[in-house]
Amino acid sequence: MLESKEFVKSLYDNTEAPRAQRVLKKPEKMTLITLAVADLGFKSSATTDQIYERAQILGLELCPADTGPNYLLKYRNQPLNEWMSIGMQQITVSDGYPRVFELKLDGGGLWLLGGWAQPGHEWRPDSRFVFRLRPPAEVPARALHAGGSA
């Protein structure tokens, strides 16, 4: 189920970011990883910007925005009550709030939501994000030395 047709439409119509940053031009294979905020090294809450910066240092990339809808269709074994946010460039919709896709499975079914993700929004240590792994040749050396893996 989609929470909002408007949010999905914004995925394609938003002029704040180049389309290439939001939607893949053609399908491509990518490796995704789901990590809790605590897995990124934060013992307490962290902001959206802090999470994205740490992910980049560890050799991860933001996902194209269409990862959310595509992952929803392919992730068939999602545990009940699991909730995860797609690490992606935020999309601002008509309510003025920057949002990211969130996937949730509960008693009401499988949901694709547009979750609030202002740069300064604080996420709990158990909040989970999906990021894209960078190909090994593109991982910064500092990430490998910081304990990150390719």
CNS distance restraints for C-alpha pairs under 8 A (distance, minus, plus):
assign (resid   1 and name CA) (resid 109 and name CA) 7.60 0.50 0.50
assign (resid   1 and name CA) (resid 110 and name CA) 6.28 0.50 0.50
assign (resid   1 and name CA) (resid 111 and name CA) 5.01 0.50 0.50
assign (resid   1 and name CA) (resid 112 and name CA) 6.16 0.50 0.50
assign (resid   2 and name CA) (resid 111 and name CA) 6.13 0.50 0.50
assign (resid   2 and name CA) (resid 112 and name CA) 5.04 0.50 0.50
assign (resid   2 and name CA) (resid 113 and name CA) 6.37 0.50 0.50
assign (resid   3 and name CA) (resid 111 and name CA) 7.15 0.50 0.50
assign (resid   3 and name CA) (resid 112 and name CA) 6.23 0.50 0.50
assign (resid   3 and name CA) (resid 113 and name CA) 5.14 0.50 0.50
assign (resid   3 and name CA) (resid 114 and name CA) 6.99 0.50 0.50
assign (resid   4 and name CA) (resid   8 and name CA) 6.61 0.50 0.50
assign (resid   4 and name CA) (resid 113 and name CA) 7.40 0.50 0.50
assign (resid   4 and name CA) (resid 114 and name CA) 7.48 0.50 0.50
assign (resid   5 and name CA) (resid   9 and name CA) 6.06 0.50 0.50
assign (resid   6 and name CA) (resid  10 and name CA) 6.07 0.50 0.50
assign (resid   6 and name CA) (resid  93 and name CA) 7.60 0.50 0.50
assign (resid   7 and name CA) (resid  11 and name CA) 6.45 0.50 0.50
assign (resid   7 and name CA) (resid  93 and name CA) 6.38 0.50 0.50
assign (resid   7 and name CA) (resid 114 and name CA) 6.58 0.50 0.50
assign (resid   8 and name CA) (resid  12 and name CA) 7.24 0.50 0.50
assign (resid   9 and name CA) (resid  13 and name CA) 6.17 0.50 0.50
assign (resid  10 and name CA) (resid  14 and name CA) 5.19 0.50 0.50
assign (resid  10 and name CA) (resid  91 and name CA) 7.12 0.50 0.50
assign (resid  10 and name CA) (resid  92 and name CA) 7.67 0.50 0.50
assign (resid  10 and name CA) (resid  93 and name CA) 6.21 0.50 0.50
assign (resid  11 and name CA) (resid  22 and name CA) 7.03 0.50 0.50
assign (resid  11 and name CA) (resid  23 and name CA) 7.88 0.50 0.50
assign (resid  11 and name CA) (resid  65 and name CA) 7.05 0.50 0.50
assign (resid  11 and name CA) (resid  66 and name CA) 7.79 0.50 0.50
assign (resid  11 and name CA) (resid  91 and name CA) 6.74 0.50 0.50
assign (resid  12 and name CA) (resid  19 and name CA) 7.39 0.50 0.50
assign (resid  12 and name CA) (resid  22 and name CA) 7.79 0.50 0.50
assign (resid  12 and name CA) (resid  23 and name CA) 7.59 0.50 0.50
assign (resid  14 and name CA) (resid  91 and name CA) 7.12 0.50 0.50
assign (resid  14 and name CA) (resid  92 and name CA) 7.50 0.50 0.50
assign (resid  14 and name CA) (resid  93 and name CA) 7.89 0.50 0.50
assign (resid  15 and name CA) (resid  19 and name CA) 7.74 0.50 0.50
assign (resid  17 and name CA) (resid  21 and name CA) 6.70 0.50 0.50
assign (resid  17 and name CA) (resid  22 and name CA) 7.31 0.50 0.50
assign (resid  18 and name CA) (resid  22 and name CA) 7.04 0.50 0.50
assign (resid  19 and name CA) (resid  23 and name CA) 6.04 0.50 0.50
assign (resid  20 and name CA) (resid  24 and name CA) 6.26 0.50 0.50
assign (resid  20 and name CA) (resid  25 and name CA) 6.87 0.50 0.50
assign (resid  21 and name CA) (resid  64 and name CA) 6.19 0.50 0.50
assign (resid  21 and name CA) (resid  65 and name CA) 7.69 0.50 0.50
assign (resid  21 and name CA) (resid  89 and name CA) 7.55 0.50 0.50
assign (resid  22 and name CA) (resid  64 and name CA) 5.00 0.50 0.50
assign (resid  22 and name CA) (resid  65 and name CA) 4.70 0.50 0.50
assign (resid  22 and name CA) (resid  66 and name CA) 6.88 0.50 0.50
assign (resid  22 and name CA) (resid  89 and name CA) 7.16 0.50 0.50
assign (resid  23 and name CA) (resid  64 and name CA) 5.43 0.50 0.50
assign (resid  23 and name CA) (resid  65 and name CA) 5.63 0.50 0.50
assign (resid  23 and name CA) (resid  66 and name CA) 5.41 0.50 0.50
assign (resid  24 and name CA) (resid  28 and name CA) 7.86 0.50 0.50
assign (resid  24 and name CA) (resid  64 and name CA) 6.37 0.50 0.50
assign (resid  24 and name CA) (resid  66 and name CA) 7.22 0.50 0.50
assign (resid  30 and name CA) (resid 132 and name CA) 6.80 0.50 0.50
assign (resid  30 and name CA) (resid 133 and name CA) 7.31 0.50 0.50
assign (resid  31 and name CA) (resid 132 and name CA) 5.85 0.50 0.50
assign (resid  31 and name CA) (resid 133 and name CA) 5.53 0.50 0.50
assign (resid  32 and name CA) (resid 130 and name CA) 6.49 0.50 0.50
assign (resid  32 and name CA) (resid 131 and name CA) 5.62 0.50 0.50
assign (resid  32 and name CA) (resid 132 and name CA) 4.54 0.50 0.50
assign (resid  32 and name CA) (resid 133 and name CA) 5.90 0.50 0.50
assign (resid  33 and name CA) (resid 130 and name CA) 5.56 0.50 0.50
assign (resid  33 and name CA) (resid 131 and name CA) 5.43 0.50 0.50
assign (resid  33 and name CA) (resid 132 and name CA) 6.26 0.50 0.50
assign (resid  33 and name CA) (resid 133 and name CA) 6.83 0.50 0.50
assign (resid  34 and name CA) (resid 128 and name CA) 6.51 0.50 0.50
assign (resid  34 and name CA) (resid 129 and name CA) 5.45 0.50 0.50
assign (resid  34 and name CA) (resid 130 and name CA) 4.34 0.50 0.50
assign (resid  34 and name CA) (resid 131 and name CA) 6.40 0.50 0.50
assign (resid  35 and name CA) (resid  39 and name CA) 5.80 0.50 0.50
assign (resid  35 and name CA) (resid  40 and name CA) 7.15 0.50 0.50
assign (resid  35 and name CA) (resid 128 and name CA) 5.43 0.50 0.50
assign (resid  35 and name CA) (resid 129 and name CA) 5.47 0.50 0.50
assign (resid  35 and name CA) (resid 130 and name CA) 6.55 0.50 0.50
assign (resid  35 and name CA) (resid 131 and name CA) 7.95 0.50 0.50
assign (resid  36 and name CA) (resid  40 and name CA) 6.86 0.50 0.50
assign (resid  36 and name CA) (resid 125 and name CA) 6.43 0.50 0.50
assign (resid  36 and name CA) (resid 126 and name CA) 5.31 0.50 0.50
assign (resid  36 and name CA) (resid 127 and name CA) 5.33 0.50 0.50
assign (resid  36 and name CA) (resid 128 and name CA) 4.14 0.50 0.50
assign (resid  36 and name CA) (resid 129 and name CA) 6.21 0.50 0.50
assign (resid  37 and name CA) (resid  41 and name CA) 7.08 0.50 0.50
assign (resid  37 and name CA) (resid  42 and name CA) 6.09 0.50 0.50
assign (resid  37 and name CA) (resid  45 and name CA) 7.69 0.50 0.50
assign (resid  37 and name CA) (resid  46 and name CA) 7.29 0.50 0.50
assign (resid  37 and name CA) (resid  51 and name CA) 7.01 0.50 0.50
assign (resid  37 and name CA) (resid 123 and name CA) 7.40 0.50 0.50
assign (resid  37 and name CA) (resid 124 and name CA) 6.93 0.50 0.50
assign (resid  37 and name CA) (resid 125 and name CA) 4.65 0.50 0.50
assign (resid  37 and name CA) (resid 126 and name CA) 5.98 0.50 0.50
assign (resid  37 and name CA) (resid 127 and name CA) 5.72 0.50 0.50
assign (resid  37 and name CA) (resid 128 and name CA) 6.27 0.50 0.50
assign (resid  37 and name CA) (resid 129 and name CA) 7.45 0.50 0.50
assign (resid  38 and name CA) (resid  42 and name CA) 4.74 0.50 0.50
assign (resid  38 and name CA) (resid  43 and name CA) 5.74 0.50 0.50
assign (resid  38 and name CA) (resid  44 and name CA) 7.49 0.50 0.50
assign (resid  38 and name CA) (resid 125 and name CA) 4.64 0.50 0.50
assign (resid  38 and name CA) (resid 126 and name CA) 6.38 0.50 0.50
assign (resid  40 and name CA) (resid  51 and name CA) 7.40 0.50 0.50
assign (resid  40 and name CA) (resid  54 and name CA) 6.70 0.50 0.50
assign (resid  40 and name CA) (resid  55 and name CA) 7.00 0.50 0.50
assign (resid  42 and name CA) (resid  46 and name CA) 6.65 0.50 0.50
assign (resid  42 and name CA) (resid 125 and name CA) 6.62 0.50 0.50
assign (resid  43 and name CA) (resid 125 and name CA) 6.47 0.50 0.50
assign (resid  44 and name CA) (resid 124 and name CA) 6.71 0.50 0.50
assign (resid  44 and name CA) (resid 125 and name CA) 5.66 0.50 0.50
assign (resid  45 and name CA) (resid 122 and name CA) 5.82 0.50 0.50
assign (resid  45 and name CA) (resid 123 and name CA) 5.25 0.50 0.50
assign (resid  45 and name CA) (resid 124 and name CA) 4.60 0.50 0.50
assign (resid  45 and name CA) (resid 125 and name CA) 5.49 0.50 0.50
assign (resid  46 and name CA) (resid  50 and name CA) 6.01 0.50 0.50
assign (resid  46 and name CA) (resid  51 and name CA) 6.36 0.50 0.50
assign (resid  46 and name CA) (resid 121 and name CA) 8.00 0.50 0.50
assign (resid  46 and name CA) (resid 122 and name CA) 5.21 0.50 0.50
assign (resid  46 and name CA) (resid 123 and name CA) 5.44 0.50 0.50
assign (resid  46 and name CA) (resid 124 and name CA) 6.93 0.50 0.50
assign (resid  46 and name CA) (resid 125 and name CA) 7.50 0.50 0.50
assign (resid  47 and name CA) (resid  51 and name CA) 6.18 0.50 0.50
assign (resid  47 and name CA) (resid 119 and name CA) 6.53 0.50 0.50
assign (resid  47 and name CA) (resid 120 and name CA) 5.07 0.50 0.50
assign (resid  47 and name CA) (resid 121 and name CA) 5.11 0.50 0.50
assign (resid  47 and name CA) (resid 122 and name CA) 4.27 0.50 0.50
assign (resid  47 and name CA) (resid 123 and name CA) 6.02 0.50 0.50
assign (resid  48 and name CA) (resid  52 and name CA) 6.19 0.50 0.50
assign (resid  48 and name CA) (resid 117 and name CA) 6.56 0.50 0.50
assign (resid  48 and name CA) (resid 118 and name CA) 6.87 0.50 0.50
assign (resid  48 and name CA) (resid 119 and name CA) 4.98 0.50 0.50
assign (resid  48 and name CA) (resid 120 and name CA) 6.00 0.50 0.50
assign (resid  48 and name CA) (resid 121 and name CA) 5.78 0.50 0.50
assign (resid  48 and name CA) (resid 122 and name CA) 6.58 0.50 0.50
assign (resid  48 and name CA) (resid 123 and name CA) 7.15 0.50 0.50
assign (resid  49 and name CA) (resid  53 and name CA) 6.06 0.50 0.50
assign (resid  49 and name CA) (resid 119 and name CA) 5.12 0.50 0.50
assign (resid  49 and name CA) (resid 120 and name CA) 6.59 0.50 0.50
assign (resid  50 and name CA) (resid  54 and name CA) 6.13 0.50 0.50
assign (resid  51 and name CA) (resid  55 and name CA) 6.13 0.50 0.50
assign (resid  52 and name CA) (resid  56 and name CA) 6.27 0.50 0.50
assign (resid  52 and name CA) (resid  62 and name CA) 7.55 0.50 0.50
assign (resid  52 and name CA) (resid  87 and name CA) 7.31 0.50 0.50
assign (resid  53 and name CA) (resid  57 and name CA) 6.36 0.50 0.50
assign (resid  54 and name CA) (resid  58 and name CA) 6.26 0.50 0.50
assign (resid  55 and name CA) (resid  59 and name CA) 6.49 0.50 0.50
assign (resid  55 and name CA) (resid  60 and name CA) 5.12 0.50 0.50
assign (resid  55 and name CA) (resid  61 and name CA) 6.93 0.50 0.50
assign (resid  55 and name CA) (resid 131 and name CA) 7.83 0.50 0.50
assign (resid  56 and name CA) (resid  60 and name CA) 4.91 0.50 0.50
assign (resid  56 and name CA) (resid  61 and name CA) 5.86 0.50 0.50
assign (resid  57 and name CA) (resid 140 and name CA) 7.40 0.50 0.50
assign (resid  57 and name CA) (resid 142 and name CA) 7.31 0.50 0.50
assign (resid  57 and name CA) (resid 143 and name CA) 5.53 0.50 0.50
assign (resid  58 and name CA) (resid 139 and name CA) 7.91 0.50 0.50
assign (resid  58 and name CA) (resid 143 and name CA) 4.67 0.50 0.50
assign (resid  58 and name CA) (resid 144 and name CA) 7.51 0.50 0.50
assign (resid  58 and name CA) (resid 146 and name CA) 7.53 0.50 0.50
assign (resid  58 and name CA) (resid 148 and name CA) 5.16 0.50 0.50
assign (resid  58 and name CA) (resid 149 and name CA) 7.48 0.50 0.50
assign (resid  59 and name CA) (resid 133 and name CA) 6.82 0.50 0.50
assign (resid  59 and name CA) (resid 134 and name CA) 6.06 0.50 0.50
assign (resid  59 and name CA) (resid 138 and name CA) 7.86 0.50 0.50
assign (resid  59 and name CA) (resid 139 and name CA) 4.90 0.50 0.50
assign (resid  59 and name CA) (resid 140 and name CA) 6.40 0.50 0.50
assign (resid  59 and name CA) (resid 143 and name CA) 5.90 0.50 0.50
assign (resid  59 and name CA) (resid 148 and name CA) 7.00 0.50 0.50
assign (resid  59 and name CA) (resid 149 and name CA) 7.52 0.50 0.50
assign (resid  59 and name CA) (resid 150 and name CA) 6.91 0.50 0.50
assign (resid  60 and name CA) (resid 131 and name CA) 6.23 0.50 0.50
assign (resid  60 and name CA) (resid 132 and name CA) 5.73 0.50 0.50
assign (resid  60 and name CA) (resid 133 and name CA) 4.88 0.50 0.50
assign (resid  60 and name CA) (resid 134 and name CA) 5.59 0.50 0.50
assign (resid  60 and name CA) (resid 139 and name CA) 7.91 0.50 0.50
assign (resid  61 and name CA) (resid 131 and name CA) 5.99 0.50 0.50
assign (resid  61 and name CA) (resid 132 and name CA) 5.06 0.50 0.50
assign (resid  61 and name CA) (resid 133 and name CA) 6.16 0.50 0.50
assign (resid  61 and name CA) (resid 134 and name CA) 6.18 0.50 0.50
assign (resid  62 and name CA) (resid  87 and name CA) 5.22 0.50 0.50
assign (resid  62 and name CA) (resid  88 and name CA) 4.73 0.50 0.50
assign (resid  62 and name CA) (resid  89 and name CA) 6.87 0.50 0.50
assign (resid  62 and name CA) (resid 131 and name CA) 5.67 0.50 0.50
assign (resid  62 and name CA) (resid 132 and name CA) 6.09 0.50 0.50
assign (resid  63 and name CA) (resid  67 and name CA) 6.26 0.50 0.50
assign (resid  63 and name CA) (resid  86 and name CA) 7.00 0.50 0.50
assign (resid  63 and name CA) (resid  87 and name CA) 5.88 0.50 0.50
assign (resid  63 and name CA) (resid  88 and name CA) 4.97 0.50 0.50
assign (resid  63 and name CA) (resid  89 and name CA) 7.82 0.50 0.50
assign (resid  63 and name CA) (resid 130 and name CA) 7.78 0.50 0.50
assign (resid  63 and name CA) (resid 131 and name CA) 5.83 0.50 0.50
assign (resid  63 and name CA) (resid 132 and name CA) 5.50 0.50 0.50
assign (resid  64 and name CA) (resid  88 and name CA) 6.23 0.50 0.50
assign (resid  64 and name CA) (resid  89 and name CA) 7.75 0.50 0.50
assign (resid  65 and name CA) (resid  86 and name CA) 7.91 0.50 0.50
assign (resid  65 and name CA) (resid  88 and name CA) 5.88 0.50 0.50
assign (resid  65 and name CA) (resid  89 and name CA) 7.12 0.50 0.50
assign (resid  65 and name CA) (resid 100 and name CA) 7.93 0.50 0.50
assign (resid  65 and name CA) (resid 101 and name CA) 7.63 0.50 0.50
assign (resid  66 and name CA) (resid  70 and name CA) 6.27 0.50 0.50
assign (resid  67 and name CA) (resid  71 and name CA) 5.66 0.50 0.50
assign (resid  67 and name CA) (resid  86 and name CA) 7.52 0.50 0.50
assign (resid  68 and name CA) (resid  72 and name CA) 6.20 0.50 0.50
assign (resid  68 and name CA) (resid  86 and name CA) 6.20 0.50 0.50
assign (resid  68 and name CA) (resid 101 and name CA) 5.56 0.50 0.50
assign (resid  68 and name CA) (resid 102 and name CA) 7.09 0.50 0.50
assign (resid  68 and name CA) (resid 103 and name CA) 7.34 0.50 0.50
assign (resid  68 and name CA) (resid 112 and name CA) 7.41 0.50 0.50
assign (resid  69 and name CA) (resid  73 and name CA) 6.60 0.50 0.50
assign (resid  69 and name CA) (resid 101 and name CA) 7.96 0.50 0.50
assign (resid  69 and name CA) (resid 112 and name CA) 6.94 0.50 0.50
assign (resid  70 and name CA) (resid  74 and name CA) 6.47 0.50 0.50
assign (resid  71 and name CA) (resid  75 and name CA) 5.69 0.50 0.50
assign (resid  72 and name CA) (resid  76 and name CA) 7.89 0.50 0.50
assign (resid  72 and name CA) (resid 103 and name CA) 6.68 0.50 0.50
assign (resid  72 and name CA) (resid 110 and name CA) 7.94 0.50 0.50
assign (resid  72 and name CA) (resid 111 and name CA) 7.99 0.50 0.50
assign (resid  72 and name CA) (resid 112 and name CA) 6.99 0.50 0.50
assign (resid  78 and name CA) (resid  82 and name CA) 6.82 0.50 0.50
assign (resid  78 and name CA) (resid 105 and name CA) 6.87 0.50 0.50
assign (resid  79 and name CA) (resid 105 and name CA) 7.00 0.50 0.50
assign (resid  80 and name CA) (resid 105 and name CA) 5.34 0.50 0.50
assign (resid  80 and name CA) (resid 106 and name CA) 5.48 0.50 0.50
assign (resid  80 and name CA) (resid 107 and name CA) 7.58 0.50 0.50
assign (resid  81 and name CA) (resid 104 and name CA) 6.65 0.50 0.50
assign (resid  81 and name CA) (resid 105 and name CA) 5.24 0.50 0.50
assign (resid  81 and name CA) (resid 106 and name CA) 4.85 0.50 0.50
assign (resid  81 and name CA) (resid 107 and name CA) 7.92 0.50 0.50
assign (resid  82 and name CA) (resid 103 and name CA) 7.99 0.50 0.50
assign (resid  82 and name CA) (resid 104 and name CA) 5.75 0.50 0.50
assign (resid  82 and name CA) (resid 105 and name CA) 5.88 0.50 0.50
assign (resid  82 and name CA) (resid 106 and name CA) 7.60 0.50 0.50
assign (resid  83 and name CA) (resid 102 and name CA) 6.98 0.50 0.50
assign (resid  83 and name CA) (resid 103 and name CA) 5.69 0.50 0.50
assign (resid  83 and name CA) (resid 104 and name CA) 4.46 0.50 0.50
assign (resid  83 and name CA) (resid 105 and name CA) 6.91 0.50 0.50
assign (resid  83 and name CA) (resid 127 and name CA) 7.95 0.50 0.50
assign (resid  83 and name CA) (resid 128 and name CA) 7.10 0.50 0.50
assign (resid  84 and name CA) (resid 102 and name CA) 5.53 0.50 0.50
assign (resid  84 and name CA) (resid 103 and name CA) 5.37 0.50 0.50
assign (resid  84 and name CA) (resid 104 and name CA) 6.64 0.50 0.50
assign (resid  84 and name CA) (resid 127 and name CA) 7.06 0.50 0.50
assign (resid  84 and name CA) (resid 128 and name CA) 4.88 0.50 0.50
assign (resid  84 and name CA) (resid 129 and name CA) 5.50 0.50 0.50
assign (resid  84 and name CA) (resid 130 and name CA) 6.99 0.50 0.50
assign (resid  85 and name CA) (resid 100 and name CA) 6.80 0.50 0.50
assign (resid  85 and name CA) (resid 101 and name CA) 5.93 0.50 0.50
assign (resid  85 and name CA) (resid 102 and name CA) 4.26 0.50 0.50
assign (resid  85 and name CA) (resid 103 and name CA) 6.41 0.50 0.50
assign (resid  85 and name CA) (resid 115 and name CA) 7.66 0.50 0.50
assign (resid  85 and name CA) (resid 128 and name CA) 6.23 0.50 0.50
assign (resid  85 and name CA) (resid 129 and name CA) 4.77 0.50 0.50
assign (resid  85 and name CA) (resid 130 and name CA) 6.26 0.50 0.50
assign (resid  86 and name CA) (resid 100 and name CA) 6.28 0.50 0.50
assign (resid  86 and name CA) (resid 101 and name CA) 5.50 0.50 0.50
assign (resid  86 and name CA) (resid 102 and name CA) 6.04 0.50 0.50
assign (resid  86 and name CA) (resid 103 and name CA) 7.95 0.50 0.50
assign (resid  86 and name CA) (resid 129 and name CA) 5.57 0.50 0.50
assign (resid  86 and name CA) (resid 130 and name CA) 4.86 0.50 0.50
assign (resid  86 and name CA) (resid 131 and name CA) 6.79 0.50 0.50
assign (resid  87 and name CA) (resid 100 and name CA) 7.39 0.50 0.50
assign (resid  87 and name CA) (resid 129 and name CA) 5.76 0.50 0.50
assign (resid  87 and name CA) (resid 130 and name CA) 5.47 0.50 0.50
assign (resid  87 and name CA) (resid 131 and name CA) 5.33 0.50 0.50
assign (resid  88 and name CA) (resid 100 and name CA) 6.48 0.50 0.50
assign (resid  88 and name CA) (resid 131 and name CA) 7.88 0.50 0.50
assign (resid  89 and name CA) (resid 100 and name CA) 7.33 0.50 0.50
assign (resid  90 and name CA) (resid  98 and name CA) 5.27 0.50 0.50
assign (resid  90 and name CA) (resid  99 and name CA) 5.10 0.50 0.50
assign (resid  90 and name CA) (resid 100 and name CA) 5.30 0.50 0.50
assign (resid  90 and name CA) (resid 117 and name CA) 6.83 0.50 0.50
assign (resid  90 and name CA) (resid 118 and name CA) 7.87 0.50 0.50
assign (resid  91 and name CA) (resid  98 and name CA) 5.18 0.50 0.50
assign (resid  91 and name CA) (resid  99 and name CA) 5.19 0.50 0.50
assign (resid  91 and name CA) (resid 100 and name CA) 6.47 0.50 0.50
assign (resid  92 and name CA) (resid  96 and name CA) 5.83 0.50 0.50
assign (resid  92 and name CA) (resid  97 and name CA) 5.35 0.50 0.50
assign (resid  92 and name CA) (resid  98 and name CA) 4.13 0.50 0.50
assign (resid  92 and name CA) (resid  99 and name CA) 6.04 0.50 0.50
assign (resid  93 and name CA) (resid  97 and name CA) 6.28 0.50 0.50
assign (resid  93 and name CA) (resid  98 and name CA) 6.84 0.50 0.50
assign (resid  93 and name CA) (resid  99 and name CA) 7.60 0.50 0.50
assign (resid  97 and name CA) (resid 116 and name CA) 6.56 0.50 0.50
assign (resid  97 and name CA) (resid 117 and name CA) 7.71 0.50 0.50
assign (resid  97 and name CA) (resid 118 and name CA) 6.96 0.50 0.50
assign (resid  98 and name CA) (resid 116 and name CA) 6.01 0.50 0.50
assign (resid  98 and name CA) (resid 117 and name CA) 5.57 0.50 0.50
assign (resid  98 and name CA) (resid 118 and name CA) 5.46 0.50 0.50
assign (resid  99 and name CA) (resid 114 and name CA) 5.59 0.50 0.50
assign (resid  99 and name CA) (resid 115 and name CA) 5.13 0.50 0.50
assign (resid  99 and name CA) (resid 116 and name CA) 4.53 0.50 0.50
assign (resid  99 and name CA) (resid 117 and name CA) 4.99 0.50 0.50
assign (resid  99 and name CA) (resid 118 and name CA) 7.22 0.50 0.50
assign (resid 100 and name CA) (resid 114 and name CA) 5.50 0.50 0.50
assign (resid 100 and name CA) (resid 115 and name CA) 5.35 0.50 0.50
assign (resid 100 and name CA) (resid 116 and name CA) 6.64 0.50 0.50
assign (resid 100 and name CA) (resid 117 and name CA) 6.23 0.50 0.50
assign (resid 101 and name CA) (resid 112 and name CA) 6.59 0.50 0.50
assign (resid 101 and name CA) (resid 113 and name CA) 5.60 0.50 0.50
assign (resid 101 and name CA) (resid 114 and name CA) 4.81 0.50 0.50
assign (resid 101 and name CA) (resid 115 and name CA) 6.03 0.50 0.50
assign (resid 102 and name CA) (resid 111 and name CA) 7.88 0.50 0.50
assign (resid 102 and name CA) (resid 112 and name CA) 5.73 0.50 0.50
assign (resid 102 and name CA) (resid 113 and name CA) 4.93 0.50 0.50
assign (resid 102 and name CA) (resid 114 and name CA) 6.03 0.50 0.50
assign (resid 102 and name CA) (resid 115 and name CA) 5.92 0.50 0.50
assign (resid 103 and name CA) (resid 110 and name CA) 7.42 0.50 0.50
assign (resid 103 and name CA) (resid 111 and name CA) 5.69 0.50 0.50
assign (resid 103 and name CA) (resid 112 and name CA) 4.92 0.50 0.50
assign (resid 103 and name CA) (resid 113 and name CA) 6.35 0.50 0.50
assign (resid 104 and name CA) (resid 110 and name CA) 5.84 0.50 0.50
assign (resid 104 and name CA) (resid 111 and name CA) 5.06 0.50 0.50
assign (resid 104 and name CA) (resid 112 and name CA) 6.69 0.50 0.50
assign (resid 104 and name CA) (resid 113 and name CA) 7.74 0.50 0.50
assign (resid 105 and name CA) (resid 109 and name CA) 5.64 0.50 0.50
assign (resid 105 and name CA) (resid 110 and name CA) 4.44 0.50 0.50
assign (resid 105 and name CA) (resid 111 and name CA) 6.14 0.50 0.50
assign (resid 106 and name CA) (resid 110 and name CA) 6.59 0.50 0.50
assign (resid 117 and name CA) (resid 121 and name CA) 5.97 0.50 0.50
assign (resid 123 and name CA) (resid 127 and name CA) 6.13 0.50 0.50
assign (resid 133 and name CA) (resid 150 and name CA) 7.50 0.50 0.50
assign (resid 134 and name CA) (resid 138 and name CA) 6.12 0.50 0.50
assign (resid 134 and name CA) (resid 139 and name CA) 6.21 0.50 0.50
assign (resid 134 and name CA) (resid 150 and name CA) 7.37 0.50 0.50
assign (resid 135 and name CA) (resid 139 and name CA) 6.79 0.50 0.50
assign (resid 135 and name CA) (resid 150 and name CA) 7.22 0.50 0.50
assign (resid 136 and name CA) (resid 150 and name CA) 5.14 0.50 0.50
assign (resid 139 and name CA) (resid 143 and name CA) 6.84 0.50 0.50
assign (resid 139 and name CA) (resid 144 and name CA) 7.55 0.50 0.50
assign (resid 139 and name CA) (resid 150 and name CA) 6.61 0.50 0.50
assign (resid 140 and name CA) (resid 144 and name CA) 7.02 0.50 0.50
assign (resid 141 and name CA) (resid 145 and name CA) 6.40 0.50 0.50
assign (resid 142 and name CA) (resid 146 and name CA) 5.96 0.50 0.50
assign (resid 143 and name CA) (resid 147 and name CA) 6.57 0.50 0.50
assign (resid 143 and name CA) (resid 148 and name CA) 5.04 0.50 0.50
assign (resid 143 and name CA) (resid 149 and name CA) 7.32 0.50 0.50
assign (resid 144 and name CA) (resid 148 and name CA) 4.83 0.50 0.50
assign (resid 144 and name CA) (resid 149 and name CA) 5.79 0.50 0.50
assign (resid 144 and name CA) (resid 150 and name CA) 7.42 0.50 0.50
